[in-house]
Amino acid sequence: MAIAQYLRGIGHDVVAVAETIPQADDQTILIKAASESRVLITNDKDFGELVFRSGYAHHGVLFLRLQDERAANRVRVVKAVLDQYTGLLKTNFIVATERRVRIRRLLVDS
C-alpha cells in the first residue's frame, strides 16, 4: 500500500488490488488493468508469464524485482523509475531492481 499512497500523494489515479479485488487471480488483475488502461506495478513474476508466454494484453507492467522489500525501498525504486522512464511505462514491460532498469518493448493492445 505504500506505493499506492505515494502515487496518490503525487497526483496519480491509483487502484490498489488489495482495496478493490483482493481475492482476484493474476489473470483477472491483468485483464482489469488493461481494460482500464492502467500500468500494473507488481512484484509477482507470474505476470511476466502471462504477458510473455500466454500473450495477455496489458497497458504496461512495472515488475519490481527487489532484494529489499521494505516499503521505503519499494517507493524509492518506483520514484526513480517514474523520474527517468515515465513516458515508457504505458507501452512496455519494465523490470526494476535497486541498481538497474530493463525495458522490454512490447506491442500493446489499446
C-alpha positions as CSV (number, residue, x, y, z in Angstrom):
1,M,0.0,0.0,0.0
2,A,3.0,2.3,0.4
3,I,3.4,2.6,-3.3
4,A,-0.3,3.4,-3.8
5,Q,-0.2,6.0,-1.1
6,Y,3.0,7.6,-2.6
7,L,1.5,7.7,-6.1
8,R,-1.8,9.1,-4.9
9,G,0.2,11.7,-3.0
10,I,1.8,13.0,-6.2
11,G,-1.5,13.1,-8.1
12,H,-1.8,9.7,-9.8
13,D,-5.1,7.9,-10.1
14,V,-4.4,4.6,-8.4
15,V,-6.4,1.5,-7.9
16,A,-4.9,-0.9,-5.4
17,V,-5.9,-4.6,-5.8
18,A,-5.8,-5.0,-2.0
19,E,-8.5,-2.4,-1.8
20,T,-10.8,-3.3,-4.7
21,I,-10.4,-7.0,-5.6
22,P,-8.2,-8.6,-3.0
23,Q,-9.2,-12.2,-3.9
24,A,-8.7,-11.8,-7.7
25,D,-6.3,-14.1,-9.6
26,D,-3.5,-12.8,-11.7
27,Q,-5.4,-13.1,-15.0
28,T,-8.3,-11.1,-13.6
29,I,-6.0,-8.4,-12.3
30,L,-4.1,-8.1,-15.6
31,I,-7.3,-8.0,-17.7
32,K,-8.8,-5.4,-15.4
33,A,-5.7,-3.2,-15.5
34,A,-5.6,-3.5,-19.3
35,S,-9.3,-2.7,-19.7
36,E,-8.9,0.4,-17.6
37,S,-5.6,1.5,-19.4
38,R,-3.7,1.2,-16.2
39,V,0.0,0.4,-15.7
40,L,0.4,-2.6,-13.4
41,I,3.0,-2.4,-10.6
42,T,3.9,-5.7,-9.1
43,N,6.5,-7.9,-7.5
44,D,4.8,-11.1,-8.7
45,K,6.8,-12.8,-11.5
46,D,3.7,-14.6,-12.7
47,F,2.6,-11.5,-14.6
48,G,5.7,-11.9,-16.8
49,E,4.5,-15.4,-17.6
50,L,1.0,-14.1,-18.5
51,V,2.4,-11.4,-20.8
52,F,5.3,-13.2,-22.5
53,R,4.1,-16.8,-22.6
54,S,0.3,-16.5,-22.6
55,G,0.1,-13.3,-24.6
56,Y,-2.2,-11.4,-22.3
57,A,-2.8,-7.8,-23.3
58,H,-1.6,-5.1,-21.0
59,H,-1.1,-1.4,-20.8
60,G,2.3,-1.6,-19.2
61,V,3.8,-3.5,-16.4
62,L,6.4,-2.4,-13.9
63,F,7.9,-5.5,-12.2
64,L,9.8,-4.8,-9.0
65,R,12.5,-7.4,-8.5
66,L,13.9,-6.1,-5.2
67,Q,16.1,-7.7,-2.6
68,D,14.9,-5.2,0.0
69,E,11.1,-5.4,0.1
70,R,10.6,-2.7,2.7
71,A,8.1,-0.1,1.8
72,A,10.6,2.7,1.8
73,N,12.8,0.9,-0.7
74,R,9.8,0.0,-3.0
75,V,8.7,3.6,-3.0
76,R,12.3,4.8,-3.7
77,V,12.6,2.4,-6.7
78,V,9.2,3.4,-8.1
79,K,10.1,7.1,-7.8
80,A,13.4,6.5,-9.6
81,V,11.6,4.7,-12.4
82,L,9.0,7.5,-12.7
83,D,11.7,10.2,-12.7
84,Q,13.5,8.6,-15.6
85,Y,11.0,6.4,-17.6
86,T,7.5,7.9,-17.2
87,G,7.0,8.0,-20.9
88,L,7.8,4.4,-21.3
89,L,5.6,2.9,-18.6
90,K,2.4,2.7,-20.7
91,T,3.8,0.6,-23.5
92,N,6.4,-1.7,-22.0
93,F,7.3,-4.4,-19.6
94,I,9.8,-2.9,-17.2
95,V,11.9,-4.7,-14.7
96,A,13.4,-2.6,-11.9
97,T,15.9,-3.6,-9.3
98,E,17.7,-1.4,-6.8
99,R,20.5,-1.0,-9.3
100,R,19.1,-1.2,-12.8
101,V,16.1,-0.9,-15.0
102,R,15.5,-3.1,-18.1
103,I,12.8,-2.2,-20.6
104,R,11.2,-4.8,-22.8
105,R,9.2,-3.2,-25.6
106,L,6.0,-5.0,-26.4
107,L,3.1,-4.4,-28.7
108,V,0.2,-3.4,-26.5
109,D,-3.5,-3.7,-27.3
110,S,-5.2,-0.4,-26.5
